[in-house]
């Protein structure tokens, strides 16, 4: 009798284990649910500063009720492996996205309003800097929403909150396709760019930047010099991590920032430059990555 009870108990435990395994593995389209984030990744403070791209200013901020309808685009091979604004590597095979102002890293629910397909994507980059687009999706996210062939799609984007330390992307059960936008969704108003009352130096970017490993800040901070508009060196765009009086301090910082960093002597000071980039949006992403590594005053420099 005791043996029979033991066998029945073992069978019940086995069934529960099988069900748990099935629910955790998911696997198919529509198998996942909105993730519950119990240990969120910290917001990368450097990505929450106002920034300028193509003459327009953007102000990142916490937007707990963000719910917007607009056009989505996608990006893939050309950026695969490059650093995102959070410092993470862009993986076009993961469910990730870029947004101009939401906190990074965060999670958003994206619904293709044409076919009802839904995903949760990890937002870890800035963009898209194209008029009329509200979100840029990875190639995998575009595939899951069945929009890659068309290139763009009309979507609803809803902010879910901070992302977990790793991942967070999942495919949700599809909804019925909508030909009319839901009344509860509000179109985000376009914010006019603030007028600059004083002239601001415009600084530039460069090609793919390999982010350096995490570093320990120097014990004695180098003495910076005031940044003034200086004719940039060749290339389309550069990121200026800082300007210093001590050439040794500038060289050490350049070494920490990797092979793309260099020291440029000008006007009695030494600038640490990273780049160059041909595309301004890629340069801005690199600037955000440099800021996230502790250089909060990194500037974008436009070359000739």
N, C-alpha and C positions, 0 to 999 in steps of 0.2 A: 504493500500500500504506500509506504514511504517512497519507494522507488518510482511508483507511478506518478505520485505528486511531483517528484523531482523532475521527471521527464516532461510532464505538462508545463511546469514552470520554465524549463529550459526552452520548450517550444515557443511559449509566449514571449520570452525575452528575445529569442531569435527573430520572431516576426516584428517586434518593435525595432530591433536593430536594422532590419531590412528596410522598414518604412523610413527610418531616420536617414539611412544612407540615400534612399531615393530622393527624399526631400532636399537633402543638402547638395546632391550632385546636380539636380535639375536637368540641364543638358539641352533640351529642345527649345525652340522658339516659343516664347510665352510661358516658359516654365518658372521664371524668376518672379520675385516680388520686390517692392521698394525696400531697399536695405535699411535696417535699423542700425544707426551708427552709435556705438557705445563708447568708443575711444577715438574721437575726432582728431584729425591732424590739425596742428595750429595754423591759423591764417598767416601766410607769409607777409609780414608787415611791409616789406619793400614794394609789394604789388598793390598796395592800397593808397599810394601817393598819386596825385593828379599828374597826368602826362599828356604830351602833345604828339600827334601824328598827322602829317600833311596839313599843318596849320590849324587843326582842330584839337581842342582840349577835352580830355575825358577824366571824370572824377569817380574812381571806384568807391563803393560804399556798401555797407550791409543793407540788403534789401529782402527782408524775410517774407514779404508778400509779393515778390516779383512774379508776375504772370503775364506773358506777352505773346502775341501772335505776330509772325513776320516770316521772312525768307531765311532759309538755312542754306549754307554752302558746305563744301567739304575740302579737306586737304590731305595729302598722303605722301607719296614717294619723295617729293622734293624736300620735305621737312623731316622725314623719318630719321630718328636718332639724334636730332638736334635738341638743344635744351629748350624747355618751355619757360614761361615766366616764373614758375615756381622753382625752377632748377631741375625738375624731373625731365627725363628724356622722353621726347615725343615718340609714342609707339602707335603707328597707324593701324595695328592689328588689335588695339585695345579700344574700349568704348570711352573715348575722351572727347573733349570739346574745348573751344576757345570762346571767351566772352569779353566784351570791352570793359565792364564795370562790376561784375559780381565778385564777391570775395573768393580768393584762391588759397587752397583748393576747395572746391565745393561740389555739390551734386545737383543736377537738374534732371527733371523729367521732360523728355522731348517726344512729342506726338506728331507724326506725319498726318496732317489733316486730310490728305487725299485718300490714303488707304487705311488709316486707323492704327498703323503700327506704332509701338511705343518702346522707348528705352530709357534707362537711367544712365547718364554719362557723367564722368568725372571731369570737371572743368579745371584745367591746370595751365591755361595759356590765355593771352590777350589777343583779341581780334573778333570778328573780321573787320578790317578797316576799309570797307567798301560800302558805299551808300546803299541803303535798302536791305542790308543783311543784319540779322540780329545774333546769329550764332554760326560758328564754323565747327564742323564735325570731323572726326577722324574717318578714314576710309571704312573701317569696320562698322562704325556707327551709321555711316551712310548706307552701307550694305544692309544692315539690319532694318533700316527704315525704307529700304528699296527706293533710294533716290540717287544713287551714284550715277546711273546711266543718264539721267536728266541733268545732273550737276547741281540743281537747286530744288528746293521743295518748300511749300508753305507749311509751317510748323507752329505748334504751341510749345512754349518753353516755360516751365514752372520750377522755381528755385526750391530745393528740398532742404538745404542747410549745408553744414560743413561735411566734407568728405572724410572717410576713414583714412588711416595712415597709408594704407595701400588699397588700390583698386576702388571698388564701389560700383563699377558699371555693370548693368544687367539688362536683359531683354524682358519686357513686360508683356502681358497678354494684350493682344490687339483689340482696339475698340472699333466700333462701326465707323466706316469712313464718313467724313462730314463735308458737305458741300457748302455749309453756312457756318461761320464762326460761332462758337458758343457765346451767349450774351454775357456770361460772367467774366469773359476774358477781356481785359482792357488793353488797348494799344498804348504802348509807351510813348509819351510825348518826346519829341526831339528837343533836346536842350541846346540852346544857342551857346556857342563858344564864348567864354568870358572875354571882355576886351582888356588887353594888356595896356596899362597906363604908362609903363616904362618900357623902353626897348629891351628885349631879351635876346641874348646870343643864341643862335640856333646851332645845335651840335649834332654830329653824325654817327652812322653805323658801318657794318662790314659782313663778309660771307660767313658761312657756318662757323659758329663759335663753340669750342669744346670747353664746357665748364670745368674749372679746377676742382679738386677734391676739397672737402671742408678743411678749413685752416684755423689755426689759433691766432687771434689778433696779436700784433706785436705788443710787448709790455710797455714800450714807450711809443706813444702815437707820434708819427711824423708830423711836422708842422706844415699845414697846408698853406698855400698862397691863394689869394683871391683870384677866382676865375674871371678872366676878361675875354672879350671876343678876340680871337686870334685866327689868322688865316689857317684853315685846316690843311693837313697834308693830303697827298693824292688819294684817290678812291672816292666812292660815292658817299658812304656813311661810316662814321666811327662812333665808338662809345668811349667817352672820357671818364675813367674811373676816379680821377682826382688830379690835382696839381700841387706840387711840392717844391720847397726850396732845397731840400737835401736830395742830391741825385742818388745816393745810396738807398734812401728810403723808397724813392720812386722805383728803383730797380728791383728791390725786394718785393714790392707789391706787384710789379709786372710779372715776376717769376711765379707768384702765387696764382695769377690769373691765367697762366698757361701760355701755350706757344703763340697765340694770336695777339698777345699783349706786347707792347713796346713802349719805350720811353722817348718822348719827343722834347728836346730842349727848345724853349722859346721865351724870350723876354726876361731872362734871368731866372726862370722857373723851369720845372720839369713836369710835363704832363704824362700820365699813364694812359695810353690809348689801346683799345681793343678793336680789332677789325681787319679789313673793312668789309662792309656789306653793300651789295648793289640794291637790295630791296629794303625800303624804309620800314615796312612792317616787321621783317625779320630782324632788323637792327633794333627796333623798339623791344622786341622779345629778348634780345641779348642784353639790352640795358636793364630790363626788369630782372634778368638773371644775375647780373653784376650787383644790382641793388640788394637782391636777396642774400648775397654773400657778404653783406656788411658795408658796401659802399653806397650809402644812402643818397649821396649827392651826384651820382653818376649822370652824365649829360650825353645827349645825342648831338653829334657834330656832323654838319652837312659839308661834304667835300666838293671839290670842283670836278 
